[in-house]
Amino acid sequence: MKNIVILISGGGSNMAAIVRASQKEDWSRRFGARVAAVVSNKGTAGGLVFAKEQGLDTHVLDHKTYADREAFDAALAAVIDRYHTPQEPVLVVLAGFMRILTPDFVEHYAGRLVNIHPSLLPAFGGLHTHQRALDAGCKFAGATVHLVTAELDHGPILQQAVVPVLPDDTAASLAARVLTQEHQIYPRAIAGLLSKK
Ligand code: GAR
């Protein structure tokens, strides 16, 4: 069984969409894969409640309790690697995980670390993507699922979704429209990766 470990920091709606898709589309039978665990860097992350309800393993690693980024990432990798065997490498899914990862961490999971970003990359990497798209006068916005490489919000693109920017949009209304598309493309991108492995 291939294990998927999902990393969150907040509401976890993308994580929930992936868990639901894995159940509905029977990823266990189709791909020999299952969502095994959800890891958060915040104990208050709303997504942990859903993950527990689903019977998934949950882990909280508060980044503030580690001396530096390297120490946190090493502890994070130690937790994730409990779900890894050489025959069945773990797939690590960043779903609103609001931490910059060290190059060592990214290298350790090269080719099996995916992220979703709420913009049409390579435009608007980093934070405040929706406000920046509005400020730039973009007529379209969207989201991108990509393999993670050492450079922040870069890496081979697996899926994208496009939404219109409407005249009266605020960052919040645009974010909500983009998020509904994220819930479609993220499970699809992961299923695509699993079908190849
Ligand atoms: C999503 O919009 C995701 O794309 C974004 O955070 C939100 C998390 O929502 N991620 C980033 O901005 C990463 N740079 P969720 O917790 O409900 O899935």
Residues whose N, C-alpha, C, O or C-beta is under 5 A from the ligand:
A	BS01	GAR	G10 G11 G12 S13 N14 M15 A95 G96 F97 I116 H117 P118 G126
